[in-house]
Amino acid sequence: MPARLARSLLCVAATALALLWPALARADADAELQQAQHALDAQYAQQRAVCARRFFVNACLQHAEARWRAASAELRARRVALERARRAELAAQERA
């Protein structure tokens, strides 16, 4: 009897994990994107501080902002793709 109970519990746990895995993966992806955005913002602030010490401040700031915008656009695209996948999954669940 204990072996049967153990197998049943294992099956229930495996099913629960299979159902929760996409949500866990999305949470990890959200956390990764948020961490990347914070790192990017910190790097941009550091670049602005370096630019403030240069003679050609405006040109340096423009280059730093252009790099920041390009990297932010990439992160934004990843965030949008993740959100689209989340919406598609919810729509599929509602249809089922």
N, C-alpha and C positions, 0 to 999 in steps of 0.2 A: 504493500500500500504506500509506504513512503516514497518508493521509486516512482510510482505512478503520479503521485502528488508533485514530486520534483520535476518530472517531465512536463506536467501540466503548467506548473509555474514558469518553467523555462519557455514554453510555447507562448504563454501570455506575455512574458517579458520581451521575447523576440518580436511579437506582434506590436507591442507598444513602442518598441524602439523603431521598428519599420515605419510606424505612423508618425512618430515624433522626429525622425531623422531630418526631413526637409526643413522643419522649423528650426532645429538646432543648427543646421548648415546656414540658414538665412541669418540667424542671430550671430554666428561667427563672421559671416560676410559683412553684416552691418557693423559689428565691432571693428573689423579690419579696416573698413572704409572710414569710419570715424577716427580711428587712430592715424590713418594715413593723412586725413585732412588736418588733424591737429599738428602732425609733424610738418606738413607742408606750410601751415600758417606760422609755425615757429621758425622754420627756415626762412620764410619771407620776411619776418620781423628782424631776423638776424641780418639778412641782406640789406634791409633798409638802414639798419644801424651802421653797417659798413659803408653804405653809400653816403651817409651823412658826413663821413670823415674825408670824403674825396672832394676834389676841386670841381669836377663836372657832376654835381649832385643829381640834376634832373635827368641826364642821360642814363646814369646808373640806375636811378629809381625806375625809369621807363623800362629798362632791360629786366630788372628784377620783377616788375609787375607783369611783363609779358611772359616770363618764365612761370610765374605763379598762376597766371590765367590759363596757360596751356596745360599745366599739371592739374589745375582745378577742373578744367573741362573734361579731362580724362576721368577723373574721379566722379564727376557728375554723370558722365555717360555710364559708368559702371553702376552707380546708384540707381539711375533710371532703368537700366536693364534688370537689375535685381527687383525693383518695384514692379516692373511689368511681369516678371516671372511670378512674383507673389500674387499679383492680381489674376493672372491666368490660372494659377493653381486654385485660388479661391473660387473663381468662376466654374472651374471643372468640378470642384467639390459641391457647389450649389446645384449644378446640373445632375449630379449623381444621386 
